[in-house]
């Protein structure tokens, strides 16, 4: 039950951040970038990959490359 409550609260915070940041383009890009890095770190833990710095660098390069 405690895990369900934690997931529900974090989901609500995520949705609120996305809705609020939709009004400013730069804020939305920053929020999506931060959530992308968090997701990448969790995925690396899931597949037991220790190259977080390399994958984060590639993600950053591609993210800002397509953003620009």
N, CA, C, O and CB atoms as a CASP TS submission, in Angstrom:
PFRMAT TS
TARGET T0000
AUTHOR 0000-0000-0000
METHOD Language model
MODEL 1
PARENT N/A
ATOM      1  N   UNK     1       0.818  -1.196   0.000  1.00  0.00           N
ATOM      2  CA  UNK     1       0.000   0.000   0.000  1.00  0.00           C
ATOM      3  C   UNK     1       0.861   1.259   0.000  1.00  0.00           C
ATOM      4  O   UNK     1       0.532   2.250  -0.652  1.00  0.00           O
ATOM      5  CB  UNK     1      -0.931  -0.001   1.201  1.00  0.00           C
ATOM      6  N   UNK     2       1.978   1.208   0.745  1.00  0.00           N
ATOM      7  CA  UNK     2       2.857   2.367   0.817  1.00  0.00           C
ATOM      8  C   UNK     2       3.473   2.667  -0.553  1.00  0.00           C
ATOM      9  O   UNK     2       3.623   3.828  -0.932  1.00  0.00           O
ATOM     10  CB  UNK     2       3.961   2.138   1.861  1.00  0.00           C
ATOM     11  N   UNK     3       3.834   1.595  -1.299  1.00  0.00           N
ATOM     12  CA  UNK     3       4.420   1.790  -2.627  1.00  0.00           C
ATOM     13  C   UNK     3       3.399   2.392  -3.584  1.00  0.00           C
ATOM     14  O   UNK     3       3.747   3.235  -4.411  1.00  0.00           O
ATOM     15  CB  UNK     3       4.948   0.460  -3.184  1.00  0.00           C
ATOM     16  N   UNK     4       2.154   1.970  -3.481  1.00  0.00           N
ATOM     17  CA  UNK     4       1.099   2.515  -4.328  1.00  0.00           C
ATOM     18  C   UNK     4       0.898   4.005  -4.058  1.00  0.00           C
ATOM     19  O   UNK     4       0.727   4.787  -4.993  1.00  0.00           O
ATOM     20  CB  UNK     4      -0.214   1.753  -4.103  1.00  0.00           C
ATOM     21  N   UNK     5       0.918   4.396  -2.804  1.00  0.00           N
ATOM     22  CA  UNK     5       0.767   5.803  -2.447  1.00  0.00           C
ATOM     23  C   UNK     5       1.946   6.622  -2.973  1.00  0.00           C
ATOM     24  O   UNK     5       1.757   7.728  -3.481  1.00  0.00           O
ATOM     25  CB  UNK     5       0.645   5.960  -0.921  1.00  0.00           C
ATOM     26  N   UNK     6       3.144   6.090  -2.854  1.00  0.00           N
ATOM     27  CA  UNK     6       4.329   6.789  -3.354  1.00  0.00           C
ATOM     28  C   UNK     6       4.259   6.966  -4.868  1.00  0.00           C
ATOM     29  O   UNK     6       4.573   8.040  -5.381  1.00  0.00           O
ATOM     30  CB  UNK     6       5.605   6.024  -2.971  1.00  0.00           C
ATOM     31  N   UNK     7       3.854   5.932  -5.578  1.00  0.00           N
ATOM     32  CA  UNK     7       3.729   6.019  -7.039  1.00  0.00           C
ATOM     33  C   UNK     7       2.629   6.994  -7.451  1.00  0.00           C
ATOM     34  O   UNK     7       2.779   7.727  -8.428  1.00  0.00           O
ATOM     35  CB  UNK     7       3.444   4.635  -7.631  1.00  0.00           C
ATOM     36  N   UNK     8       1.540   7.001  -6.718  1.00  0.00           N
ATOM     37  CA  UNK     8       0.441   7.917  -7.033  1.00  0.00           C
ATOM     38  C   UNK     8       0.858   9.365  -6.831  1.00  0.00           C
ATOM     39  O   UNK     8       0.563  10.219  -7.667  1.00  0.00           O
ATOM     40  CB  UNK     8      -0.783   7.601  -6.171  1.00  0.00           C
ATOM     41  N   UNK     9       1.534   9.642  -5.740  1.00  0.00           N
ATOM     42  CA  UNK     9       1.981  11.015  -5.472  1.00  0.00           C
ATOM     43  C   UNK     9       3.009  11.461  -6.501  1.00  0.00           C
ATOM     44  O   UNK     9       2.942  12.588  -6.990  1.00  0.00           O
ATOM     45  CB  UNK     9       2.571  11.127  -4.058  1.00  0.00           C
ATOM     46  N   UNK    10       3.962  10.591  -6.838  1.00  0.00           N
ATOM     47  CA  UNK    10       4.974  10.970  -7.827  1.00  0.00           C
ATOM     48  C   UNK    10       4.334  11.150  -9.207  1.00  0.00           C
ATOM     49  O   UNK    10       4.774  12.005  -9.975  1.00  0.00           O
ATOM     50  CB  UNK    10       6.096   9.906  -7.890  1.00  0.00           C
ATOM     51  N   UNK    11       3.317  10.370  -9.531  1.00  0.00           N
ATOM     52  CA  UNK    11       2.607  10.548 -10.795  1.00  0.00           C
ATOM     53  C   UNK    11       1.858  11.865 -10.852  1.00  0.00           C
ATOM     54  O   UNK    11       1.839  12.531 -11.888  1.00  0.00           O
ATOM     55  CB  UNK    11       1.644   9.410 -11.014  1.00  0.00           C
ATOM     56  N   UNK    12       1.248  12.239  -9.751  1.00  0.00           N
ATOM     57  CA  UNK    12       0.535  13.522  -9.693  1.00  0.00           C
ATOM     58  C   UNK    12       1.515  14.684  -9.840  1.00  0.00           C
ATOM     59  O   UNK    12       1.236  15.650 -10.549  1.00  0.00           O
ATOM     60  CB  UNK    12      -0.251  13.651  -8.366  1.00  0.00           C
ATOM     61  N   UNK    13       2.658  14.588  -9.169  1.00  0.00           N
ATOM     62  CA  UNK    13       3.680  15.638  -9.281  1.00  0.00           C
ATOM     63  C   UNK    13       4.187  15.735 -10.713  1.00  0.00           C
ATOM     64  O   UNK    13       4.383  16.834 -11.232  1.00  0.00           O
ATOM     65  CB  UNK    13       4.858  15.362  -8.317  1.00  0.00           C
ATOM     66  N   UNK    14       4.399  14.590 -11.353  1.00  0.00           N
ATOM     67  CA  UNK    14       4.864  14.568 -12.745  1.00  0.00           C
ATOM     68  C   UNK    14       3.866  15.263 -13.661  1.00  0.00           C
ATOM     69  O   UNK    14       4.256  16.087 -14.488  1.00  0.00           O
ATOM     70  CB  UNK    14       5.092  13.121 -13.217  1.00  0.00           C
ATOM     71  N   UNK    15       2.598  14.946 -13.523  1.00  0.00           N
ATOM     72  CA  UNK    15       1.568  15.544 -14.375  1.00  0.00           C
ATOM     73  C   UNK    15       1.467  17.047 -14.124  1.00  0.00           C
ATOM     74  O   UNK    15       1.336  17.824 -15.070  1.00  0.00           O
ATOM     75  CB  UNK    15       0.204  14.870 -14.129  1.00  0.00           C
ATOM     76  N   UNK    16       1.525  17.461 -12.868  1.00  0.00           N
ATOM     77  CA  UNK    16       1.462  18.889 -12.547  1.00  0.00           C
ATOM     78  C   UNK    16       2.644  19.633 -13.149  1.00  0.00           C
ATOM     79  O   UNK    16       2.476  20.713 -13.715  1.00  0.00           O
ATOM     80  CB  UNK    16       1.427  19.100 -11.028  1.00  0.00           C
ATOM     81  N   UNK    17       3.842  19.061 -13.031  1.00  0.00           N
ATOM     82  CA  UNK    17       5.024  19.700 -13.626  1.00  0.00           C
ATOM     83  C   UNK    17       4.899  19.823 -15.135  1.00  0.00           C
ATOM     84  O   UNK    17       5.261  20.854 -15.702  1.00  0.00           O
ATOM     85  CB  UNK    17       6.282  18.914 -13.280  1.00  0.00           C
ATOM     86  N   UNK    18       4.397  18.797 -15.788  1.00  0.00           N
ATOM     87  CA  UNK    18       4.223  18.862 -17.242  1.00  0.00           C
ATOM     88  C   UNK    18       3.190  19.911 -17.640  1.00  0.00           C
ATOM     89  O   UNK    18       3.406  20.664 -18.590  1.00  0.00           O
ATOM     90  CB  UNK    18       3.808  17.496 -17.786  1.00  0.00           C
ATOM     91  N   UNK    19       2.087  19.968 -16.934  1.00  0.00           N
ATOM     92  CA  UNK    19       1.044  20.937 -17.281  1.00  0.00           C
ATOM     93  C   UNK    19       1.527  22.366 -17.054  1.00  0.00           C
ATOM     94  O   UNK    19       1.300  23.240 -17.890  1.00  0.00           O
ATOM     95  CB  UNK    19      -0.229  20.674 -16.460  1.00  0.00           C
ATOM     96  N   UNK    20       2.191  22.606 -15.926  1.00  0.00           N
ATOM     97  CA  UNK    20       2.693  23.951 -15.638  1.00  0.00           C
ATOM     98  C   UNK    20       3.778  24.358 -16.627  1.00  0.00           C
ATOM     99  O   UNK    20       3.816  25.506 -17.069  1.00  0.00           O
ATOM    100  CB  UNK    20       3.234  24.024 -14.208  1.00  0.00           C
ATOM    101  N   UNK    21       4.659  23.426 -16.975  1.00  0.00           N
ATOM    102  CA  UNK    21       5.774  23.781 -17.865  1.00  0.00           C
ATOM    103  C   UNK    21       5.339  23.928 -19.318  1.00  0.00           C
ATOM    104  O   UNK    21       6.110  24.429 -20.136  1.00  0.00           O
ATOM    105  CB  UNK    21       6.867  22.734 -17.769  1.00  0.00           C
ATOM    106  N   UNK    22       4.132  23.506 -19.659  1.00  0.00           N
ATOM    107  CA  UNK    22       3.675  23.649 -21.042  1.00  0.00           C
ATOM    108  C   UNK    22       3.467  25.106 -21.435  1.00  0.00           C
ATOM    109  O   UNK    22       3.395  25.421 -22.623  1.00  0.00           O
ATOM    110  CB  UNK    22       2.386  22.878 -21.245  1.00  0.00           C
ATOM    111  N   UNK    23       3.369  25.989 -20.462  1.00  0.00           N
ATOM    112  CA  UNK    23       3.155  27.394 -20.772  1.00  0.00           C
ATOM    113  C   UNK    23       4.436  28.117 -21.169  1.00  0.00           C
ATOM    114  O   UNK    23       4.377  29.185 -21.778  1.00  0.00           O
ATOM    115  CB  UNK    23       2.537  28.081 -19.594  1.00  0.00           C
ATOM    116  N   UNK    24       5.595  27.548 -20.834  1.00  0.00           N
ATOM    117  CA  UNK    24       6.871  28.138 -21.205  1.00  0.00           C
ATOM    118  C   UNK    24       7.703  27.082 -21.919  1.00  0.00           C
ATOM    119  O   UNK    24       7.964  26.010 -21.374  1.00  0.00           O
ATOM    120  CB  UNK    24       7.620  28.694 -19.959  1.00  0.00           C
ATOM    121  N   UNK    25       8.116  27.396 -23.142  1.00  0.00           N
ATOM    122  CA  UNK    25       8.826  26.414 -23.965  1.00  0.00           C
ATOM    123  C   UNK    25      10.119  25.948 -23.314  1.00  0.00           C
ATOM    124  O   UNK    25      10.404  24.751 -23.291  1.00  0.00           O
ATOM    125  CB  UNK    25       9.127  26.997 -25.331  1.00  0.00           C
ATOM    126  N   UNK    26      10.906  26.882 -22.782  1.00  0.00           N
ATOM    127  CA  UNK    26      12.182  26.497 -22.174  1.00  0.00           C
ATOM    128  C   UNK    26      11.983  25.639 -20.927  1.00  0.00           C
ATOM    129  O   UNK    26      12.754  24.712 -20.682  1.00  0.00           O
ATOM    130  CB  UNK    26      12.989  27.740 -21.820  1.00  0.00           C
ATOM    131  N   UNK    27      10.959  25.945 -20.144  1.00  0.00           N
ATOM    132  CA  UNK    27      10.687  25.140 -18.950  1.00  0.00           C
ATOM    133  C   UNK    27      10.292  23.725 -19.342  1.00  0.00           C
ATOM    134  O   UNK    27      10.711  22.767 -18.692  1.00  0.00           O
ATOM    135  CB  UNK    27       9.578  25.786 -18.098  1.00  0.00           C
ATOM    136  N   UNK    28       9.497  23.578 -20.389  1.00  0.00           N
ATOM    137  CA  UNK    28       9.102  22.256 -20.855  1.00  0.00           C
ATOM    138  C   UNK    28      10.314  21.462 -21.324  1.00  0.00           C
ATOM    139  O   UNK    28      10.430  20.273 -21.025  1.00  0.00           O
ATOM    140  CB  UNK    28       8.076  22.372 -21.982  1.00  0.00           C
ATOM    141  N   UNK    29      11.213  22.106 -22.054  1.00  0.00           N
ATOM    142  CA  UNK    29      12.404  21.412 -22.532  1.00  0.00           C
ATOM    143  C   UNK    29      13.294  20.970 -21.377  1.00  0.00           C
ATOM    144  O   UNK    29      13.869  19.882 -21.411  1.00  0.00           O
ATOM    145  CB  UNK    29      13.190  22.305 -23.482  1.00  0.00           C
ATOM    146  N   UNK    30      13.404  21.798 -20.374  1.00  0.00           N
ATOM    147  CA  UNK    30      14.227  21.444 -19.211  1.00  0.00           C
ATOM    148  C   UNK    30      13.586  20.303 -18.419  1.00  0.00           C
ATOM    149  O   UNK    30      14.279  19.376 -17.998  1.00  0.00           O
ATOM    150  CB  UNK    30      14.431  22.675 -18.299  1.00  0.00           C
ATOM    151  N   UNK    31      12.274  20.364 -18.217  1.00  0.00           N
ATOM    152  CA  UNK    31      11.582  19.310 -17.475  1.00  0.00           C
ATOM    153  C   UNK    31      11.688  17.982 -18.213  1.00  0.00           C
ATOM    154  O   UNK    31      11.964  16.954 -17.595  1.00  0.00           O
ATOM    155  CB  UNK    31      10.105  19.681 -17.254  1.00  0.00           C
ATOM    156  N   UNK    32      11.473  17.990 -19.527  1.00  0.00           N
ATOM    157  CA  UNK    32      11.585  16.754 -20.299  1.00  0.00           C
ATOM    158  C   UNK    32      13.020  16.219 -20.297  1.00  0.00           C
ATOM    159  O   UNK    32      13.227  15.006 -20.285  1.00  0.00           O
ATOM    160  CB  UNK    32      11.117  16.987 -21.738  1.00  0.00           C
ATOM    161  N   UNK    33      14.002  17.111 -20.307  1.00  0.00           N
ATOM    162  CA  UNK    33      15.398  16.691 -20.250  1.00  0.00           C
ATOM    163  C   UNK    33      15.714  16.014 -18.908  1.00  0.00           C
ATOM    164  O   UNK    33      16.356  14.965 -18.873  1.00  0.00           O
ATOM    165  CB  UNK    33      16.327  17.900 -20.471  1.00  0.00           C
ATOM    166  N   UNK    34      15.267  16.611 -17.829  1.00  0.00           N
ATOM    167  CA  UNK    34      15.522  16.044 -16.496  1.00  0.00           C
ATOM    168  C   UNK    34      14.830  14.693 -16.356  1.00  0.00           C
ATOM    169  O   UNK    34      15.430  13.739 -15.861  1.00  0.00           O
ATOM    170  CB  UNK    34      15.041  17.010 -15.385  1.00  0.00           C
ATOM    171  N   UNK    35      13.565  14.603 -16.789  1.00  0.00           N
ATOM    172  CA  UNK    35      12.865  13.323 -16.711  1.00  0.00           C
ATOM    173  C   UNK    35      13.495  12.291 -17.637  1.00  0.00           C
ATOM    174  O   UNK    35      13.482  11.099 -17.329  1.00  0.00           O
ATOM    175  CB  UNK    35      11.389  13.503 -17.057  1.00  0.00           C
ATOM    176  N   UNK    36      14.041  12.723 -18.754  1.00  0.00           N
ATOM    177  CA  UNK    36      14.744  11.808 -19.644  1.00  0.00           C
ATOM    178  C   UNK    36      15.990  11.237 -18.989  1.00  0.00           C
ATOM    179  O   UNK    36      16.267  10.044 -19.114  1.00  0.00           O
ATOM    180  CB  UNK    36      15.116  12.511 -20.934  1.00  0.00           C
ATOM    181  N   UNK    37      16.747  12.085 -18.287  1.00  0.00           N
ATOM    182  CA  UNK    37      17.936  11.600 -17.579  1.00  0.00           C
ATOM    183  C   UNK    37      17.568  10.639 -16.447  1.00  0.00           C
ATOM    184  O   UNK    37      18.245   9.633 -16.237  1.00  0.00           O
ATOM    185  CB  UNK    37      18.733  12.781 -17.018  1.00  0.00           C
ATOM    186  N   UNK    38      16.499  10.951 -15.722  1.00  0.00           N
ATOM    187  CA  UNK    38      16.053  10.056 -14.647  1.00  0.00           C
ATOM    188  C   UNK    38      15.630   8.708 -15.229  1.00  0.00           C
ATOM    189  O   UNK    38      15.971   7.656 -14.688  1.00  0.00           O
ATOM    190  CB  UNK    38      14.880  10.694 -13.850  1.00  0.00           C
ATOM    191  N   UNK    39      14.894   8.747 -16.322  1.00  0.00           N
ATOM    192  CA  UNK    39      14.462   7.512 -16.968  1.00  0.00           C
ATOM    193  C   UNK    39      15.648   6.706 -17.474  1.00  0.00           C
ATOM    194  O   UNK    39      15.672   5.482 -17.345  1.00  0.00           O
ATOM    195  CB  UNK    39      13.513   7.821 -18.119  1.00  0.00           C
ATOM    196  N   UNK    40      16.624   7.383 -18.044  1.00  0.00           N
ATOM    197  CA  UNK    40      17.827   6.708 -18.534  1.00  0.00           C
ATOM    198  C   UNK    40      18.596   6.055 -17.392  1.00  0.00           C
ATOM    199  O   UNK    40      19.089   4.937 -17.543  1.00  0.00           O
ATOM    200  CB  UNK    40      18.730   7.698 -19.275  1.00  0.00           C
ATOM    201  N   UNK    41      18.704   6.726 -16.268  1.00  0.00           N
ATOM    202  CA  UNK    41      19.398   6.154 -15.114  1.00  0.00           C
ATOM    203  C   UNK    41      18.662   4.920 -14.591  1.00  0.00           C
ATOM    204  O   UNK    41      19.294   3.920 -14.250  1.00  0.00           O
ATOM    205  CB  UNK    41      19.535   7.202 -13.997  1.00  0.00           C
ATOM    206  N   UNK    42      17.336   4.986 -14.525  1.00  0.00           N
ATOM    207  CA  UNK    42      16.561   3.834 -14.074  1.00  0.00           C
ATOM    208  C   UNK    42      16.677   2.665 -15.047  1.00  0.00           C
ATOM    209  O   UNK    42      16.760   1.511 -14.626  1.00  0.00           O
ATOM    210  CB  UNK    42      15.099   4.220 -13.896  1.00  0.00           C
ATOM    211  N   UNK    43      16.682   2.959 -16.336  1.00  0.00           N
ATOM    212  CA  UNK    43      16.821   1.900 -17.328  1.00  0.00           C
ATOM    213  C   UNK    43      18.202   1.251 -17.239  1.00  0.00           C
ATOM    214  O   UNK    43      18.330   0.034 -17.371  1.00  0.00           O
ATOM    215  CB  UNK    43      16.584   2.456 -18.740  1.00  0.00           C
ATOM    216  N   UNK    44      19.229   2.061 -17.016  1.00  0.00           N
ATOM    217  CA  UNK    44      20.582   1.511 -16.860  1.00  0.00           C
ATOM    218  C   UNK    44      20.658   0.594 -15.643  1.00  0.00           C
ATOM    219  O   UNK    44      21.327  -0.438 -15.690  1.00  0.00           O
ATOM    220  CB  UNK    44      21.617   2.647 -16.730  1.00  0.00           C
ATOM    221  N   UNK    45      19.981   0.957 -14.558  1.00  0.00           N
ATOM    222  CA  UNK    45      19.951   0.079 -13.384  1.00  0.00           C
ATOM    223  C   UNK    45      19.196  -1.213 -13.690  1.00  0.00           C
ATOM    224  O   UNK    45      19.574  -2.288 -13.225  1.00  0.00           O
ATOM    225  CB  UNK    45      19.302   0.801 -12.188  1.00  0.00           C
ATOM    226  N   UNK    46      18.134  -1.096 -14.470  1.00  0.00           N
ATOM    227  CA  UNK    46      17.317  -2.255 -14.792  1.00  0.00           C
ATOM    228  C   UNK    46      18.090  -3.287 -15.610  1.00  0.00           C
ATOM    229  O   UNK    46      17.968  -4.487 -15.368  1.00  0.00           O
ATOM    230  CB  UNK    46      16.075  -1.820 -15.546  1.00  0.00           C
ATOM    231  N   UNK    47      18.882  -2.826 -16.576  1.00  0.00           N
ATOM    232  CA  UNK    47      19.637  -3.760 -17.417  1.00  0.00           C
ATOM    233  C   UNK    47      21.061  -3.953 -16.919  1.00  0.00           C
ATOM    234  O   UNK    47      21.871  -4.612 -17.570  1.00  0.00           O
ATOM    235  CB  UNK    47      19.661  -3.268 -18.855  1.00  0.00           C
ATOM    236  N   UNK    48      21.363  -3.371 -15.756  1.00  0.00           N
ATOM    237  CA  UNK    48      22.676  -3.506 -15.104  1.00  0.00           C
ATOM    238  C   UNK    48      23.815  -3.034 -16.009  1.00  0.00           C
ATOM    239  O   UNK    48      24.830  -3.712 -16.163  1.00  0.00           O
ATOM    240  CB  UNK    48      22.913  -4.962 -14.695  1.00  0.00           C
ATOM    241  N   UNK    49      23.622  -1.867 -16.595  1.00  0.00           N
ATOM    242  CA  UNK    49      24.632  -1.241 -17.439  1.00  0.00           C
ATOM    243  C   UNK    49      25.332  -0.171 -16.612  1.00  0.00           C
ATOM    244  O   UNK    49      24.669   0.686 -16.027  1.00  0.00           O
ATOM    245  CB  UNK    49      24.000  -0.633 -18.739  1.00  0.00           C
ATOM    246  N   UNK    50      26.657  -0.206 -16.553  1.00  0.00           N
ATOM    247  CA  UNK    50      27.409   0.725 -15.705  1.00  0.00           C
ATOM    248  C   UNK    50      27.944   1.931 -16.465  1.00  0.00           C
ATOM    249  O   UNK    50      28.767   2.671 -15.926  1.00  0.00           O
ATOM    250  CB  UNK    50      28.556   0.004 -15.052  1.00  0.00           C
ATOM    251  N   UNK    51      27.512   2.146 -17.672  1.00  0.00           N
ATOM    252  CA  UNK    51      28.031   3.231 -18.487  1.00  0.00           C
ATOM    253  C   UNK    51      27.059   4.415 -18.487  1.00  0.00           C
ATOM    254  O   UNK    51      26.674   4.905 -19.549  1.00  0.00           O
ATOM    255  CB  UNK    51      28.289   2.746 -19.922  1.00  0.00           C
ATOM    256  N   UNK    52      26.669   4.865 -17.310  1.00  0.00           N
ATOM    257  CA  UNK    52      25.693   5.953 -17.219  1.00  0.00           C
ATOM    258  C   UNK    52      26.238   7.245 -17.803  1.00  0.00           C
ATOM    259  O   UNK    52      25.506   7.978 -18.467  1.00  0.00           O
ATOM    260  CB  UNK    52      25.282   6.176 -15.771  1.00  0.00           C
ATOM    261  N   UNK    53      27.492   7.533 -17.571  1.00  0.00           N
ATOM    262  CA  UNK    53      28.074   8.779 -18.087  1.00  0.00           C
ATOM    263  C   UNK    53      28.074   8.801 -19.615  1.00  0.00           C
ATOM    264  O   UNK    53      27.779   9.829 -20.224  1.00  0.00           O
ATOM    265  CB  UNK    53      29.508   8.958 -17.560  1.00  0.00           C
ATOM    266  N   UNK    54      28.400   7.685 -20.221  1.00  0.00           N
ATOM    267  CA  UNK    54      28.435   7.617 -21.685  1.00  0.00           C
ATOM    268  C   UNK    54      27.026   7.739 -22.262  1.00  0.00           C
ATOM    269  O   UNK    54      26.802   8.499 -23.204  1.00  0.00           O
ATOM    270  CB  UNK    54      29.090   6.298 -22.151  1.00  0.00           C
ATOM    271  N   UNK    55      26.077   6.990 -21.697  1.00  0.00           N
ATOM    272  CA  UNK    55      24.713   7.057 -22.217  1.00  0.00           C
ATOM    273  C   UNK    55      24.077   8.421 -21.951  1.00  0.00           C
ATOM    274  O   UNK    55      23.301   8.909 -22.773  1.00  0.00           O
ATOM    275  CB  UNK    55      23.859   5.954 -21.596  1.00  0.00           C
ATOM    276  N   UNK    56      24.392   9.033 -20.824  1.00  0.00           N
ATOM    277  CA  UNK    56      23.864  10.371 -20.539  1.00  0.00           C
ATOM    278  C   UNK    56      24.458  11.397 -21.503  1.00  0.00           C
ATOM    279  O   UNK    56      23.770  12.330 -21.918  1.00  0.00           O
ATOM    280  CB  UNK    56      24.166  10.774 -19.077  1.00  0.00           C
ATOM    281  N   UNK    57      25.719  11.228 -21.856  1.00  0.00           N
ATOM    282  CA  UNK    57      26.353  12.133 -22.815  1.00  0.00           C
ATOM    283  C   UNK    57      25.714  12.010 -24.193  1.00  0.00           C
ATOM    284  O   UNK    57      25.460  13.015 -24.857  1.00  0.00           O
ATOM    285  CB  UNK    57      27.853  11.848 -22.907  1.00  0.00           C
ATOM    286  N   UNK    58      25.457  10.785 -24.618  1.00  0.00           N
ATOM    287  CA  UNK    58      24.803  10.565 -25.905  1.00  0.00           C
ATOM    288  C   UNK    58      23.389  11.134 -25.881  1.00  0.00           C
ATOM    289  O   UNK    58      22.959  11.781 -26.836  1.00  0.00           O
ATOM    290  CB  UNK    58      24.772   9.061 -26.251  1.00  0.00           C
ATOM    291  N   UNK    59      22.670  10.893 -24.787  1.00  0.00           N
ATOM    292  CA  UNK    59      21.315  11.432 -24.654  1.00  0.00           C
ATOM    293  C   UNK    59      21.324  12.959 -24.718  1.00  0.00           C
ATOM    294  O   UNK    59      20.495  13.561 -25.401  1.00  0.00           O
ATOM    295  CB  UNK    59      20.679  10.962 -23.335  1.00  0.00           C
ATOM    296  N   UNK    60      22.255  13.577 -24.010  1.00  0.00           N
ATOM    297  CA  UNK    60      22.348  15.038 -23.996  1.00  0.00           C
ATOM    298  C   UNK    60      22.650  15.579 -25.386  1.00  0.00           C
ATOM    299  O   UNK    60      22.031  16.547 -25.828  1.00  0.00           O
ATOM    300  CB  UNK    60      23.426  15.499 -23.008  1.00  0.00           C
ATOM    301  N   UNK    61      23.592  14.960 -26.070  1.00  0.00           N
ATOM    302  CA  UNK    61      23.952  15.385 -27.423  1.00  0.00           C
ATOM    303  C   UNK    61      22.753  15.283 -28.368  1.00  0.00           C
ATOM    304  O   UNK    61      22.470  16.220 -29.115  1.00  0.00           O
ATOM    305  CB  UNK    61      25.120  14.537 -27.957  1.00  0.00           C
ATOM    306  N   UNK    62      22.056  14.159 -28.337  1.00  0.00           N
ATOM    307  CA  UNK    62      20.906  13.983 -29.217  1.00  0.00           C
ATOM    308  C   UNK    62      19.745  14.901 -28.823  1.00  0.00           C
ATOM    309  O   UNK    62      19.073  15.460 -29.690  1.00  0.00           O
ATOM    310  CB  UNK    62      20.449  12.527 -29.195  1.00  0.00           C
ATOM    311  N   UNK    63      19.513  15.054 -27.536  1.00  0.00           N
ATOM    312  CA  UNK    63      18.398  15.883 -27.082  1.00  0.00           C
ATOM    313  C   UNK    63      18.578  17.336 -27.525  1.00  0.00           C
ATOM    314  O   UNK    63      17.678  17.931 -28.118  1.00  0.00           O
ATOM    315  CB  UNK    63      18.266  15.808 -25.554  1.00  0.00           C
ATOM    316  N   UNK    64      19.743  17.891 -27.231  1.00  0.00           N
ATOM    317  CA  UNK    64      19.961  19.289 -27.596  1.00  0.00           C
ATOM    318  C   UNK    64      20.191  19.458 -29.089  1.00  0.00           C
ATOM    319  O   UNK    64      19.938  20.530 -29.640  1.00  0.00           O
ATOM    320  CB  UNK    64      21.141  19.850 -26.831  1.00  0.00           C
ATOM    321  N   UNK    65      20.669  18.407 -29.747  1.00  0.00           N
ATOM    322  CA  UNK    65      20.802  18.459 -31.205  1.00  0.00           C
ATOM    323  C   UNK    65      19.448  18.565 -31.898  1.00  0.00           C
ATOM    324  O   UNK    65      19.280  19.358 -32.823  1.00  0.00           O
ATOM    325  CB  UNK    65      21.541  17.228 -31.708  1.00  0.00           C
ATOM    326  N   UNK    66      18.490  17.767 -31.451  1.00  0.00           N
ATOM    327  CA  UNK    66      17.154  17.835 -32.050  1.00  0.00           C
ATOM    328  C   UNK    66      16.388  19.050 -31.569  1.00  0.00           C
ATOM    329  O   UNK    66      15.538  19.568 -32.294  1.00  0.00           O
ATOM    330  CB  UNK    66      16.365  16.575 -31.735  1.00  0.00           C
ATOM    331  N   UNK    67      16.674  19.522 -30.347  1.00  0.00           N
ATOM    332  CA  UNK    67      15.992  20.704 -29.819  1.00  0.00           C
ATOM    333  C   UNK    67      16.396  21.945 -30.602  1.00  0.00           C
ATOM    334  O   UNK    67      15.557  22.795 -30.901  1.00  0.00           O
ATOM    335  CB  UNK    67      16.309  20.892 -28.325  1.00  0.00           C
ATOM    336  N   UNK    68      17.681  22.049 -30.933  1.00  0.00           N
ATOM    337  CA  UNK    68      18.169  23.230 -31.621  1.00  0.00           C
ATOM    338  C   UNK    68      17.679  23.215 -33.057  1.00  0.00           C
ATOM    339  O   UNK    68      17.981  24.132 -33.822  1.00  0.00           O
ATOM    340  CB  UNK    68      19.705  23.305 -31.567  1.00  0.00           C
TER
END
